Amino acid sequence: MTVLRSGTRKSPTAFRSIGEAAGDLGLETHVVRYWETRFPKEIRPLKRDDGRRMFRPQDMNALRAIRILVHERGMTLKGAKTILAEQGVEAVLGGTATLGAGPRDMISPARELQATVARAFAAPDCTTRLEDALRELADIKQRIDAVRARRIA
């Protein structure tokens, strides 16, 4: 339940403003607005005559599911959209959504790349390899400069 400024609590079935929705989910309002544009089938808040968005309980559930997939599971928005389209919001919230065919698919490509880079820089011979590559590049540069100097002369 959302605690209002007056100290009263909102019912779980009550509509929420964008600030209340973002506060309940631990997000910034601009993130909620962006997700609204990326997930138009799942998030469809009602818009009042004055243009303010009012998020319904099903919109809040969709936002919670997206937050779980993106922030907790490390998925991309595209991946989250695919999971929601295939399995639905309830499967994600219930914890029954499968994120892929096998254990390899449980890690997002972005997280896998981060792990690969971390392993590469953690390797003990990383500094030596980088220094060797730098020496080779410096040697190649000297050769190119020598050829340029001969052409000019």
C-alpha positions in Angstrom: 0.0 0.0 0.0 1.1 3.5 -0.7 1.5 5.9 2.2 0.1 9.3 1.3 1.4 12.6 2.6 -1.5 12.8 5.0 -0.5 9.5 6.5 -3.4 7.5 5.2 -2.8 4.4 3.0 -4.1 3.7 -0.4 -5.8 0.4 -1.2 -3.9 -2.0 -3.6 -6.8 -1.5 -6.0 -6.6 2.3 -6.0 -5.3 4.2 -9.0 -1.9 5.8 -8.6 -0.3 8.9 -10.0 3.0 8.5 -11.8 4.9 9.8 -8.7 3.1 7.2 -6.4 3.7 4.4 -8.9 7.4 5.3 -9.2 7.7 5.6 -5.4 6.1 2.2 -4.9 8.5 0.6 -7.3 11.6 2.4 -6.2 12.0 4.0 -9.7 12.3 7.5 -11.0 9.3 8.9 -12.8 11.2 9.3 -16.1 11.8 5.5 -16.1 8.1 4.8 -15.7 7.3 7.2 -18.6 10.0 5.5 -20.8 8.7 2.0 -20.0 5.2 3.2 -20.8 6.5 4.0 -24.4 8.4 0.7 -24.7 5.6 -1.5 -23.4 2.4 0.0 -24.8 0.5 -3.3 -24.6 1.2 -4.0 -21.0 1.2 -0.4 -19.5 -1.9 1.7 -20.4 -2.5 4.2 -17.7 -5.7 6.2 -17.9 -5.1 9.9 -18.7 -7.2 12.5 -17.0 -8.5 15.6 -18.8 -5.6 17.5 -17.4 -3.2 15.0 -18.9 -2.1 13.3 -15.7 -1.5 9.6 -15.8 -3.4 7.3 -13.4 -1.9 3.8 -13.2 -4.4 1.0 -12.7 -3.6 -2.1 -10.6 -2.8 -4.1 -13.8 -0.4 -1.3 -14.9 1.3 -1.5 -11.6 1.6 -5.3 -11.9 3.2 -4.9 -15.4 5.6 -2.3 -14.1 6.6 -4.7 -11.2 7.2 -7.5 -13.7 9.3 -5.3 -15.9 11.3 -4.1 -12.9 11.9 -7.8 -11.9 13.1 -8.7 -15.3 15.3 -5.7 -16.0 16.6 -4.7 -12.6 16.7 -8.1 -10.8 17.3 -10.5 -13.6 19.5 -8.2 -15.7 17.5 -8.5 -18.9 17.3 -6.0 -21.7 14.0 -4.2 -22.4 13.7 -6.2 -25.6 14.2 -9.5 -23.7 11.7 -8.4 -21.0 9.2 -7.5 -23.7 9.6 -10.9 -25.3 9.1 -12.7 -22.0 6.0 -10.7 -21.2 4.5 -11.3 -24.6 5.2 -15.0 -24.5 4.4 -15.8 -20.8 2.6 -12.9 -19.4 2.9 -10.6 -16.4 1.4 -13.1 -14.0 4.1 -15.7 -14.8 6.8 -13.2 -14.0 5.2 -12.0 -10.8 4.4 -15.6 -9.7 8.0 -16.7 -10.4 7.1 -19.3 -13.0 8.4 -17.5 -16.0 11.2 -19.3 -17.7 13.9 -17.0 -19.1 15.2 -19.4 -21.7 15.7 -22.9 -22.9 18.7 -23.7 -20.7 20.9 -22.4 -18.0 23.0 -20.5 -20.5 20.0 -18.4 -21.4 19.5 -17.4 -17.8 22.3 -14.8 -18.1 21.6 -11.8 -20.3 24.1 -11.0 -23.1 25.0 -7.8 -21.4 25.9 -9.5 -18.1 27.8 -12.2 -20.0 29.9 -9.5 -21.7 30.6 -7.8 -18.4 31.8 -11.1 -16.9 34.0 -11.7 -19.9 35.6 -8.3 -19.6 36.1 -8.7 -15.9 37.8 -12.1 -16.4 40.1 -10.6 -19.1 41.3 -7.8 -16.8 41.6 -10.1 -13.8 43.9 -12.4 -15.6 47.5 -12.2 -14.2 49.1 -11.9 -17.6 46.8 -9.1 -18.7 49.2 -6.3 -18.0 52.0 -8.1 -19.7 49.9 -8.7 -22.8 48.8 -5.1 -23.0 52.4 -3.9 -22.6 53.6 -6.3 -25.4 50.8 -5.0 -27.6 51.7 -1.4 -26.9 55.4 -2.1 -27.8 54.3 -3.7 -31.1 52.1 -0.7 -31.9 54.9 1.7 -31.1 57.2 -0.3 -33.4 54.7 -0.2 -36.2 54.3 3.5 -35.8 58.0 4.1 -36.0 58.1 2.0 -39.3 55.2 4.0 -40.8 56.9 7.3 -39.8 60.1 6.2 -41.4 58.3 5.3 -44.7 56.6 8.7 -44.7 59.9 10.5 -44.1 61.5 8.7 -47.1 58.5 9.6 -49.3 58.8 13.2 -48.4 62.5 13.4 -48.9 
